[in-house]
Amino acid sequence: MKTRFLSLLFAFTLSVFMFTSCDKKEDETPEDNNTTNTFNYNDAFGVLVAVKSVSYTSVGGFEVPVEVNSGSAFFPTDAGATTFTDAGTVTLEGKSLNKIQNNIYSYTNYTDPLILSDIEWSVSGSASVPAFNKAVSRPLPTFSGYSSLPVTISKASGVSISLGSAVYAADSVIVMITSSNDAVLKSVAGNVSSVNFSSADLSKLDKSNVGSISVSPYNLTTETISGKKFYFVNESSYLRMSVNITD
């Protein structure tokens, strides 16, 4: 279960922060939450993401949270490019991220877990990426509504996922529903009351008893360093697995 959870998390994080679009914000001022938005890095020379991921497992009839903290980073060869460049050594809380395919950095040493109480990034730099240290002052967002997430979703009826006051410190929230064959997601501002998926939205999902729902609030901080813009993303992802997707 843990291996599947981490695979879902990594794929989700990269898909959200590499292939969707959002309203921009400057420095540490929260963005306008009155609009629907997702994230786009088309003016970024670096995106650094700190992620707290929570799944739940059943122990003695009780659902117990399992938390995994991680981080990832990538540095486009040009603003918004889909190819990435070396940035030297990248650390989060003083712990090194591994450089993997296409110069994407990821923290994978789960035997030495990240705490994410103080989100501090350090990049040693390279010929194309300036060296910098960055302490992100904004907190990790949270979602306290896990117990309200449905365990069964009818494709014919659609589903509404409640957010509202259960979300804290988020600029935006991404809600994703997966089945055995595909996924659908919607991104909304951090202050909306709920996210609705219609029968048309869910139509491409296969019937399955291994579906999932993830609710991922996040916030953004930007900083321009040596004339280049960098995004610092704090995300929390809450995952309900074994969701039954019915016709």
VOLUM-600417 format. One line per field, with one value per residue: residue number from 1; y, x, z of N, C-alpha, C, O, CB in turn. Coordinates in steps of 0.1 Angstrom, whole numbers, plus 2048, in hexadecimal, padded with zeros to 3 digits. Glycine has a CB too. Layout:
BEGIN
num <- [NUM/...];
n.yy <- [Y/...];
n.xx <- [X/...];
n.zz <- [Z/...];
ca.yy <- [Y/...];
ca.xx <- [X/...];
ca.zz <- [Z/...];
c.yy <- [Y/...];
c.xx <- [X/...];
c.zz <- [Z/...];
o.yy <- [Y/...];
o.xx <- [X/...];
o.zz <- [Z/...];
cb.yy <- [Y/...];
cb.xx <- [X/...];
cb.zz <- [Z/...];
This chain:
BEGIN
num <- [1/2/3/4/5/6/7/8/9/10/11/12/13/14/15/16/17/18/19/20/21/22/23/24/25/26/27/28/29/30/31/32/33/34/35/36/37/38/39/40/41/42/43/44/45/46/47/48/49/50/51/52/53/54/55/56/57/58/59/60/61/62/63/64/65/66/67/68/69/70/71/72/73/74/75/76/77/78/79/80/81/82/83/84/85/86/87/88/89/90/91/92/93/94/95/96/97/98/99/100/101/102/103/104/105/106/107/108/109/110/111/112/113/114/115/116/117/118/119/120/121/122/123/124/125/126/127/128/129/130/131/132/133/134/135/136/137/138/139/140/141/142/143/144/145/146/147/148/149/150/151/152/153/154/155/156/157/158/159/160/161/162/163/164/165/166/167/168/169/170/171/172/173/174/175/176/177/178/179/180/181/182/183/184/185/186/187/188/189/190/191/192/193/194/195/196/197/198/199/200/201/202/203/204/205/206/207/208/209/210/211/212/213/214/215/216/217/218/219/220/221/222/223/224/225/226/227/228/229/230/231/232/233/234/235/236/237/238/239/240/241/242/243/244/245/246/247];
n.yy <- [7F4/80D/810/814/82B/83E/83E/848/861/86E/86E/87D/896/89F/8A1/8B4/8CB/8CF/8CF/8DD/8FD/91E/93D/957/960/977/977/972/976/96C/95D/969/95B/959/94F/933/91E/90E/902/910/910/922/939/933/92B/918/8FF/8F6/8DE/8D6/8BC/8AF/890/87D/85F/845/829/80B/801/7EB/7F0/80B/829/833/84E/84F/85F/86E/880/894/8A1/8B3/8C0/8D4/8E3/8F7/8F9/910/92B/91C/905/8E2/8D2/8CB/8D9/8D3/8DB/8DA/8D1/8CA/8D1/8CA/8D5/8D0/8B7/8A2/8A2/889/888/880/871/887/89D/8A2/8A7/894/88B/86E/85E/84E/842/855/86B/88A/8A7/8BF/8D4/8EC/8FB/8FB/902/8FA/901/8F8/901/907/90B/916/91A/92E/92E/92A/930/929/930/927/939/935/91F/8FB/8F1/8E4/8C9/8C0/8B0/894/87F/883/87D/86A/847/839/83F/849/847/84F/860/874/888/89B/8AC/8B6/8D4/8F1/8FE/8EA/8EC/8FB/916/916/91F/914/8F6/8D5/8BB/89A/87D/85B/83D/81B/81E/839/85D/879/89C/8BB/8DD/8F6/916/91E/923/919/908/8EE/8D3/8C9/8AC/8A2/88A/889/892/87C/867/85B/84A/829/810/805/7F7/800/81B/83E/85C/87B/898/8B6/8D0/8EF/908/925/934/94D/957/96D/967/971/97B/967/955/942/928/91F/905/8FA/8DD/8C8/8A8/894/873/85D/83B/81D/823/81E/81D/821/818];
n.xx <- [808/813/827/818/80A/81F/827/810/80F/828/824/80D/814/828/818/805/815/823/814/7FC/7E9/7EB/7E1/7F8/80E/81F/83D/837/81C/7FB/7E8/7CC/7AF/796/793/793/7AE/7CC/7EE/809/828/834/843/858/879/87E/86F/865/85A/84B/83D/823/815/7F9/7EB/7D3/7D0/7C0/7BF/7B8/79D/79C/7A2/7C2/7D8/7F3/810/825/841/84F/863/867/877/87D/88E/889/898/894/87E/860/865/864/879/894/8AE/8CE/8D3/8E7/8ED/8CF/8BD/8A5/89B/8B5/8BA/8C4/8B6/8B1/8BD/8AB/89D/89E/8A8/898/893/88F/884/88B/893/884/88A/896/885/876/86C/85E/857/864/868/882/896/8B3/8C9/8E5/8EC/8F5/904/8EE/8DB/8D5/8E6/8D5/8C4/8A6/88D/86D/852/837/81D/819/7FC/7DC/7C3/7A6/791/790/781/768/76A/75D/757/74D/746/72F/72E/719/70A/71C/731/737/750/758/766/76E/76F/780/798/7B7/7CD/7D2/7D9/7CE/7BB/7BE/7AA/7A9/79C/7A1/7A0/7A3/7AC/7AF/7B0/7A0/7A1/79C/7A3/7A0/79A/7A8/793/77A/75A/754/75C/74F/749/73C/726/72F/749/754/752/766/773/779/764/76C/77C/792/796/79F/7A0/7AE/7B7/7C6/7D3/7E5/7FF/810/830/844/864/87C/89B/8BB/8B1/8A0/881/874/860/851/841/829/81A/7FF/7F3/7D7/7CC/7B3/7B0/7A5/78B/76A/760/744/72C];
n.zz <- [800/808/7F5/7DD/7E5/7E7/7CC/7BF/7CB/7C2/7A6/7A5/7B1/79E/787/78D/793/77D/765/766/768/777/789/78F/7AA/7C0/7D3/7F6/7F8/7FC/7E1/7CE/7DA/7CE/7B5/79E/79B/790/78F/77D/76E/75C/75C/76C/779/78A/79E/7BE/7D3/7F1/802/816/81B/821/828/831/846/851/872/88A/886/885/873/86C/868/850/84C/833/82B/812/7F6/7D8/7BA/79E/782/769/748/73A/740/749/73A/730/733/749/75E/76D/78F/7A2/7C4/7D6/7F2/80C/82B/832/828/80E/7ED/7D4/7B3/797/779/75C/76A/780/7A3/7C0/7E1/7F0/806/81C/834/842/84B/83F/852/84F/85E/85F/842/82E/813/800/7E6/7D3/7BB/798/777/76A/77D/799/7B9/7D8/7F8/808/81F/824/82F/830/83C/83A/829/834/836/845/841/83B/845/83A/81F/804/803/7EF/7CD/7B5/793/783/793/79B/7B0/7CE/7DE/7FE/80A/815/836/83E/831/834/832/817/7F5/7DE/7D6/7CC/7C0/7BA/7AA/7A6/792/788/76E/767/76E/77D/783/795/79B/7B3/7C3/7E4/7F6/7F0/7F4/7EC/7D5/7B6/7A3/786/775/75B/75E/76C/75A/74B/75C/766/774/795/7B2/7BD/7BE/7C4/7D8/7D9/7EC/7E9/7F6/7F0/7F2/7E5/7E2/7D4/7C7/7BA/7AF/7A7/78F/787/789/7A4/7B0/7CF/7DD/7F4/7FD/808/807/808/809/801/7FD/7EC/7E3/7D7/7B7/7A5/78B];
ca.yy <- [800/818/812/819/838/847/83F/851/86E/874/871/888/8A2/8A4/8A4/8C1/8D7/8D0/8CF/8E5/90B/926/94B/959/968/97C/977/96A/97B/961/961/96B/94E/95A/949/926/91F/904/907/910/916/927/943/92E/924/90D/8FC/8EE/8DA/8CF/8B4/8A6/887/875/854/83F/81B/806/7FA/7E7/7F6/81A/82F/83A/855/84C/86B/86D/88D/893/8AE/8B2/8CD/8D4/8F0/8F8/8FE/91E/92D/914/8FA/8D5/8CB/8D1/8DA/8D0/8E6/8D7/8CA/8D0/8CB/8CF/8D2/8CB/8A9/8A3/89B/882/88C/874/873/894/8A7/8A4/8A4/88F/886/860/857/84E/83E/861/873/898/8AB/8CA/8DF/8F8/8F8/902/8FC/8FF/8FD/8FC/908/902/915/91C/91C/935/928/932/92A/92F/92C/92A/93C/931/911/8F0/8F1/8D7/8C5/8B9/8AA/887/875/886/878/85E/83A/834/84A/844/84F/854/86B/87E/889/8A8/8AB/8C2/8DA/8FC/900/8DF/8EF/905/91C/912/928/90C/8E8/8CC/8AF/890/870/851/830/812/821/847/866/887/8A6/8C8/8E6/901/91F/918/926/914/8FF/8E0/8D1/8C0/8A4/89E/87D/88B/892/86F/85D/854/841/81B/80A/800/7F7/805/829/846/86A/883/8A6/8BB/8DF/8F3/916/928/940/94F/961/96F/966/973/97E/95C/953/935/925/916/8FF/8F2/8D5/8BD/89F/88A/869/852/831/813/829/816/825/819/81E];
ca.xx <- [800/81C/82E/80E/807/82A/827/805/813/832/81E/803/81B/82E/80E/7FF/81D/82A/80C/7F0/7EC/7E6/7E3/805/80F/82D/843/830/80E/7F2/7E1/7BD/7A8/789/792/797/7BB/7D6/7FB/810/836/839/84D/861/885/880/863/86A/84E/84B/830/81F/80C/7F2/7E1/7CD/7CF/7B8/7C5/7AE/790/79D/7AA/7CE/7E0/801/816/832/845/858/865/86C/87B/882/894/889/8A4/890/871/855/869/861/886/899/8BC/8D5/8D4/8F0/8E6/8C3/8B9/899/89E/8C3/8BB/8C6/8AD/8B8/8BA/8A7/89C/89B/8AD/88E/898/884/889/886/898/87A/88F/89B/87A/875/862/857/852/86A/86B/88E/89C/8C1/8CD/8F3/8ED/8FD/906/8E1/8D2/8DD/8E6/8CD/8BE/899/885/860/84B/829/81C/812/7ED/7D6/7B6/7A2/784/792/776/75C/76C/754/75E/747/742/727/731/70C/705/726/735/73B/75B/757/773/76A/777/789/7A4/7BE/7DA/7D4/7D5/7C6/7B9/7BC/7A3/7AB/796/7A7/79A/7AD/7B0/7B1/7AE/79A/7A4/798/7AA/798/7A0/7A8/788/76D/754/754/75F/745/74D/730/727/737/757/758/74E/772/778/774/75F/778/77C/79F/797/7A4/79D/7B9/7B4/7D4/7D4/7F3/801/81B/838/84E/86F/885/8A9/8C4/8A9/898/876/873/853/852/834/826/80E/7FB/7EB/7D0/7C8/7AA/7B1/79A/77E/763/75B/739/725];
ca.zz <- [800/809/7E8/7D4/7E9/7E3/7BD/7BC/7CF/7BA/799/7A6/7B3/792/77D/792/793/770/759/767/767/782/78B/795/7B6/7C2/7E0/7FF/7FA/7F7/7D5/7CF/7DA/7C8/7A8/79D/795/792/78F/770/771/74F/75E/776/776/794/7A6/7C9/7D9/7FE/802/821/816/82B/824/83D/846/85B/87D/894/883/885/868/872/85E/84E/846/82C/826/806/7EF/7CA/7B4/790/77E/75A/741/738/747/745/731/735/736/756/75E/77A/799/7AD/7CF/7DB/7FF/813/839/833/823/7FF/7E3/7C9/7A5/78F/76A/757/774/78B/7B0/7C9/7ED/7F1/811/826/840/849/846/841/85D/849/868/859/834/82A/807/7FC/7D9/7D2/7AE/78C/76D/766/789/7A4/7C6/7E1/803/80A/82A/820/83B/830/842/832/82A/83A/833/851/83D/836/848/831/811/801/800/7E2/7C3/7AA/787/77E/79C/79E/7BF/7D3/7E8/806/80D/81E/841/840/82B/83B/82D/809/7EA/7D5/7DA/7C1/7C4/7B0/7AB/79D/791/783/761/764/779/77A/78D/795/7A4/7B7/7CD/7F1/7FF/7EB/7FE/7E7/7C7/7B1/798/780/76F/74F/763/770/750/745/766/766/781/79C/7C0/7C1/7BB/7CF/7D9/7E0/7EE/7EA/7F7/7EF/7F1/7DD/7E4/7C9/7CA/7AF/7B3/79C/784/783/792/7AA/7B8/7DA/7DF/800/7FA/810/7FF/810/7FF/805/7F4/7EC/7E0/7CE/7AC/79F/780];
c.yy <- [80D/81B/819/828/842/849/849/85F/875/877/87D/895/8A8/8A8/8B2/8CC/8D8/8D2/8D5/8F4/912/935/94C/961/96C/97A/96E/96F/971/966/963/95E/94E/955/93B/925/912/90A/906/917/91C/933/940/928/91A/90C/8F2/8EB/8D2/8C9/8AC/89D/87E/86B/84E/830/817/7FD/7F8/7EE/805/81E/837/841/850/858/869/87B/88C/8A1/8AA/8C0/8CA/8E2/8F1/8FE/90C/91F/925/908/8ED/8CC/8D3/8D0/8D6/8DC/8E4/8CF/8D1/8C9/8D2/8CB/8CC/8BD/8A9/89B/894/887/880/878/881/89F/8AB/89F/89F/889/878/858/857/848/849/86C/882/89C/8B5/8D3/8EC/8F5/900/8FB/902/8F9/902/903/901/90E/91D/91F/922/92D/931/929/931/928/930/92D/937/922/907/8F1/8E4/8D6/8BC/8B1/89B/87E/878/881/86B/852/833/840/843/84D/856/861/876/87F/897/8A6/8B7/8C7/8E5/8FE/8F5/8E1/8FB/909/918/91D/921/8FE/8E0/8BF/8A6/883/867/844/827/816/830/850/873/890/8B3/8D0/8F2/90A/919/91A/921/90A/8F1/8E0/8C6/8B9/89E/890/87E/88B/884/864/855/84A/833/819/803/800/7FB/813/831/854/871/892/8AC/8CA/8E3/903/919/935/941/959/961/970/967/975/972/959/944/934/91C/911/8F7/8EB/8CB/8B5/894/880/85E/847/827/818/821/81F/81C/820/827];
c.xx <- [809/823/824/80B/812/82A/81C/809/81D/82C/815/80A/821/823/807/808/826/821/7FE/7F3/7E5/7E8/7F1/804/81E/831/83B/822/805/7EB/7D2/7B6/79A/788/797/7A5/7C3/7E4/802/81E/83C/842/858/86E/888/873/867/85D/850/83D/82E/814/806/7E9/7DC/7CC/7C7/7BF/7BB/7A1/790/7A6/7B6/7D5/7EE/807/823/835/84F/85A/86A/86F/880/885/894/895/8A1/883/866/859/866/86E/88D/8A8/8C2/8D5/8DE/8E9/8DA/8BF/8AD/89B/8AC/8C5/8BB/8BB/8B6/8B4/8B7/8A5/898/89E/8A1/894/88C/88B/883/88B/88E/87E/894/891/87C/86A/859/850/858/86F/876/895/8AA/8C4/8DC/8F5/8F6/8FF/8FA/8D8/8DA/8DC/8DD/8C8/8B0/891/876/858/83C/827/817/803/7E8/7C8/7B1/795/785/786/769/75E/764/75D/758/743/73A/729/724/707/70F/728/739/745/75B/765/771/774/781/797/7AA/7CB/7DD/7D1/7CB/7C5/7B7/7B6/7A4/7A4/79C/79F/7A6/7B3/7B4/7AF/7A7/79E/79E/7A0/7A1/79F/79F/79D/77B/768/754/759/756/74B/73F/731/730/746/75D/757/75A/778/772/76E/76A/776/789/7A1/79D/79F/7A9/7B4/7C2/7D3/7E2/7F3/80E/822/841/858/878/893/8B2/8BC/8A0/88D/876/866/856/844/833/819/80C/7F1/7E5/7C9/7BF/7AB/7A5/78C/777/75C/750/733/719];
c.zz <- [800/7FC/7DE/7D8/7E5/7D4/7B9/7BF/7C6/7AC/79A/7A8/7A6/788/780/78F/786/764/75B/767/773/781/792/7A2/7B9/7D1/7EA/802/7F4/7EB/7D7/7CF/7D4/7BA/7A8/796/799/78E/781/773/764/750/768/771/781/79B/7B1/7D1/7E6/7FF/80F/81B/820/825/832/83B/852/865/888/892/883/879/86E/867/85D/846/83F/827/81C/800/7E1/7C5/7A6/78B/76F/754/73C/73F/741/73C/738/736/741/756/76C/782/7A4/7B7/7D4/7E8/804/822/83B/82E/814/7F7/7D9/7BB/79D/780/767/762/77E/798/7B8/7D6/7EF/7FD/81D/833/849/845/849/84B/857/853/864/84B/82F/81E/806/7EF/7D6/7C5/7A4/783/769/771/794/7B1/7CF/7ED/805/815/826/82D/83B/835/837/834/82F/835/83E/84E/838/838/840/823/80F/7FF/7F4/7DA/7B8/79E/782/786/79D/7AC/7C2/7DF/7F1/80A/818/829/845/83A/832/834/81E/7FF/7E0/7DB/7CD/7C6/7B8/7B3/7A1/79D/78C/776/75F/770/774/786/78B/79F/7A7/7C1/7DB/7FA/7FA/7F5/7F9/7D9/7C1/7A4/792/77A/762/753/766/765/74B/74F/765/774/788/7AB/7C6/7BD/7C6/7CD/7E0/7E1/7F1/7EB/7F6/7EF/7EA/7E2/7D9/7CE/7BD/7B4/7A7/78F/77F/78E/797/7B2/7C3/7DE/7EB/7FD/805/808/808/807/806/7FA/7F5/7EB/7D5/7C3/7A5/793/785];
o.yy <- [816/827/822/830/84D/854/852/869/880/882/885/89F/8B4/8B2/8BA/8D6/8E1/8D7/8D3/8F8/90E/93A/944/968/965/97C/962/96C/96D/972/95E/956/945/956/937/92C/90C/915/8FB/921/91C/937/948/921/913/915/8E7/8F4/8C7/8D0/8A4/8A2/878/86F/851/82B/81E/7F4/801/7F1/80C/817/841/83B/84E/85B/863/881/883/8AB/8A0/8CA/8C0/8EC/8EC/907/914/915/927/901/8EC/8C0/8DF/8C7/8D6/8E7/8EA/8C6/8DE/8BD/8DD/8BF/8C4/8B7/8B0/890/899/88A/876/882/888/8AA/8B6/894/8A4/883/876/84C/85F/848/848/875/887/894/8B5/8D9/8F6/8EE/90C/8EF/90E/8ED/90D/90B/8F8/919/929/925/91D/926/93D/91D/93D/91C/93C/924/936/91A/90B/8F2/8DA/8DF/8B1/8AB/897/876/86F/882/862/853/82A/84A/83A/85A/861/86A/882/877/89E/89E/8C2/8BF/8E1/8FF/8F7/8DA/905/900/917/925/927/8F9/8E4/8B9/8A9/87E/86A/841/82B/811/833/84B/877/88B/8B7/8CC/8F8/906/911/915/925/903/8E8/8EA/8BC/8C0/897/88A/874/885/881/858/84A/842/833/81E/7FB/809/7FA/818/82B/859/86D/897/8A9/8D1/8DC/909/910/93E/937/961/957/978/95F/970/973/95A/93B/93D/912/91A/8EE/8F1/8C5/8BA/88D/884/858/84A/828/814/81D/827/812/82C/82D];
o.xx <- [806/824/828/809/80F/82D/81E/806/81B/82F/814/806/820/825/805/804/82E/825/7F6/7FF/7DB/7F0/7F4/7FA/827/828/838/81C/806/7E7/7CD/7B7/792/77D/79E/7A6/7C2/7E5/801/81E/848/848/85F/86E/893/86C/86C/857/857/833/837/809/80D/7E0/7E2/7C9/7C6/7C6/7B6/79A/786/7AF/7B3/7D8/7F5/802/82C/82D/858/854/870/86A/885/87F/89D/89B/8AB/87D/863/84F/864/86C/88C/8AE/8BA/8D8/8DD/8E1/8DB/8BE/8AA/89D/8AE/8D0/8B2/8B7/8C1/8A8/8BF/8AB/890/898/8A1/89A/881/895/877/888/890/876/897/893/882/860/84D/846/851/878/874/899/8AD/8C3/8DE/8FF/8FD/8FD/8FA/8CD/8E4/8D2/8DD/8C9/8AF/88F/874/857/837/830/812/7FF/7EF/7C1/7B7/78E/77D/781/761/754/764/768/75E/73E/73F/728/724/701/70B/723/73F/742/75D/76D/771/780/78A/7A0/7A3/7D2/7E8/7C7/7C2/7CD/7AF/7BB/7A1/7A5/79D/798/7B1/7BE/7BC/7AD/7A9/79E/79C/7A3/79B/7AA/796/79C/770/76F/754/759/754/750/738/73C/737/74F/768/75B/758/781/765/772/772/76E/78C/7AC/7A0/79B/7AC/7AF/7C8/7D4/7EB/7E9/817/81C/847/856/87A/896/8B1/8C1/89A/890/876/862/85D/83C/83B/80F/815/7E8/7EC/7C1/7C3/7A8/79D/783/77D/754/754/735/712];
o.zz <- [7F9/7F8/7D7/7CF/7E0/7CF/7B0/7B8/7C2/7A7/791/7A1/7A3/781/778/789/785/75A/753/767/779/778/79B/7A4/7B4/7DA/7E6/80C/7E8/7EA/7E2/7C5/7D6/7B4/7B1/78B/7A3/78A/77A/779/763/746/76D/767/781/79E/7AE/7D6/7E5/7FF/812/817/828/81D/83C/831/85C/862/88E/89C/880/876/875/85C/867/83B/846/820/81C/805/7DF/7C9/7A3/790/768/759/73A/742/736/738/744/739/742/750/776/77D/7AE/7B4/7D6/7E8/801/825/844/82F/80E/7FB/7D5/7B9/79C/77C/76E/762/782/799/7B8/7D5/7EF/7FE/826/83C/855/83D/852/84D/85A/850/865/849/82B/820/809/7ED/7D8/7C3/7A6/786/766/76F/798/7B4/7CF/7EC/803/815/825/836/846/832/82D/83F/82F/831/840/857/831/830/83F/81B/817/7FA/7EE/7DF/7B1/79F/77D/780/7A1/7B4/7BA/7E8/7EB/80D/824/827/84D/83D/834/82F/81A/801/7DB/7E3/7C4/7CF/7AD/7BF/795/7A6/78C/772/755/77B/769/791/77F/7A9/79D/7C6/7DD/805/7FF/7FC/802/7D2/7C7/79B/799/77A/75F/74C/763/768/747/74C/763/77E/781/7B0/7D2/7BA/7D1/7C3/7EB/7D7/7FB/7E0/7FB/7EC/7E9/7E7/7D4/7D7/7B7/7BC/79D/784/775/79A/78E/7B9/7C1/7E2/7EE/7FA/80A/802/80F/7FE/810/7EE/7FE/7F1/7CB/7C7/79F/791/77D];
cb.yy <- [800/817/805/811/839/841/832/84D/86E/86A/864/885/8A0/899/899/8C0/8D6/8C4/8C1/8E1/911/921/952/960/960/98A/985/969/989/95D/957/974/949/969/951/91D/92B/8F7/901/918/90A/92A/950/924/92E/910/8F6/8F5/8D1/8D8/8AB/8AD/87E/87F/849/845/815/7FE/802/7EB/7F2/81F/837/830/864/83F/877/862/896/88A/8B6/8AA/8D3/8CD/8F3/8FF/8F5/921/93C/91D/8FB/8CE/8CA/8CA/8E8/8CA/8E9/8E3/8C8/8CF/8CD/8C9/8C9/8CB/8A0/89D/8A6/872/894/86E/86A/895/8B3/89D/8B0/884/88F/859/85D/847/833/865/86F/89F/8B0/8C4/8DB/8FD/8F9/904/900/8FB/902/8F0/916/8F6/90F/914/90E/943/927/938/92B/92E/931/91F/94B/932/911/8E2/8F4/8D8/8BF/8C2/8B2/880/877/895/876/861/830/82B/851/845/847/84A/865/88C/87F/8B1/8A8/8BF/8E1/8F8/903/8D2/8F2/901/918/906/92D/90C/8E7/8C9/8B2/88D/871/84E/82F/804/81E/84C/86A/886/8A7/8CA/8EA/8FC/92D/91C/935/90E/903/8DA/8CC/8C7/898/8A8/878/898/89B/86B/864/85D/847/811/801/807/7E9/7FC/82F/846/86D/881/8A9/8B6/8E4/8EE/91D/92B/93E/955/95C/97C/958/967/982/94F/957/932/920/91D/8F7/8FA/8CF/8C1/899/891/862/856/829/80A/838/80D/82A/815/814];
cb.xx <- [7F7/826/833/801/806/837/825/7F8/819/83E/817/7FA/826/837/803/7FB/827/833/80A/7E8/7E6/7EC/7D8/80F/80A/82E/844/837/80D/7E8/7E4/7B8/7A7/784/79B/78D/7C3/7D3/804/809/83F/82E/846/85A/891/88B/857/875/845/84F/82F/81A/812/7EA/7E8/7BF/7DD/7AC/7D2/7B3/786/7A3/7A2/7D7/7DF/803/816/832/84A/853/870/861/887/878/8A2/87C/8A7/88F/86E/84C/878/857/88F/893/8C1/8E3/8C6/8F6/8F1/8B7/8C5/88C/893/8C7/8B0/8D3/8A4/8B4/8C6/899/891/88D/8B2/881/89F/87D/885/88B/8A6/86E/89A/8A9/86D/871/869/84C/857/877/85F/898/894/8CB/8C4/8FC/8F2/8F5/90D/8DB/8CC/8D7/8F4/8C0/8C7/891/889/859/84B/823/812/818/7E6/7D7/7B4/79F/77D/79E/772/759/77B/74B/75C/73B/74F/717/737/701/702/721/740/72F/769/74E/77A/75D/76F/783/7A2/7C2/7E5/7CC/7E1/7CC/7AD/7C9/795/7B9/786/7B5/78E/7A8/7A6/7A8/7BB/78B/7B4/788/7B7/78A/79A/7B5/788/76F/746/746/76E/738/757/72B/719/734/758/750/748/77C/776/77F/753/784/778/7AB/78A/7B4/78F/7C6/7A9/7DC/7CE/7F9/801/817/840/847/878/881/8AC/8CE/8B1/8A1/869/87F/848/85A/830/825/80F/7F5/7F3/7C5/7D4/79C/7BE/79B/77F/758/766/72E/720];
cb.zz <- [80C/814/7E3/7D5/7F9/7E8/7B7/7C3/7DD/7B8/794/7B2/7BD/78C/77C/7A0/79F/76D/755/773/75A/78F/792/78B/7C3/7BE/7E6/80C/7F2/802/7CA/7C4/7E9/7C8/79E/795/79A/78A/799/765/776/746/762/77F/776/79D/79D/7D1/7CF/80A/7F6/82E/80A/835/81B/83F/847/855/882/8A2/88D/892/85E/879/860/846/850/821/832/7FC/7F6/7C1/7BC/786/784/756/735/728/748/73D/72E/72C/729/762/75B/778/79E/7B3/7DB/7D0/809/80D/83F/841/828/7FB/7DC/7CA/79F/795/765/753/76D/788/7B6/7C2/7FA/7E4/816/820/83E/845/84D/833/869/840/876/862/82B/836/7FB/807/7CD/7D3/7B1/785/760/75C/78E/7A6/7CC/7DA/810/7FC/838/818/83D/822/84D/835/81C/849/825/85C/834/83B/857/832/80E/7F5/80C/7E5/7BE/7AD/77C/77E/7A9/798/7C2/7D8/7E2/813/801/824/84D/83A/81C/84A/835/805/7E2/7C7/7E4/7B9/7C7/7AD/7A9/7A1/787/783/757/758/780/778/78F/797/79E/7BE/7CC/7F7/801/7DD/800/7E9/7C5/7AD/79B/775/76B/748/770/77C/744/741/774/763/77E/798/7C6/7BB/7B7/7CF/7E0/7D9/7F9/7DF/805/7E2/7FF/7CE/7F2/7BD/7D6/7A7/7BA/79A/779/781/78C/7B2/7AE/7E6/7D2/80D/7EC/81E/7F4/819/7F9/807/7F5/7F9/7DB/7D5/7A2/7A9/776];
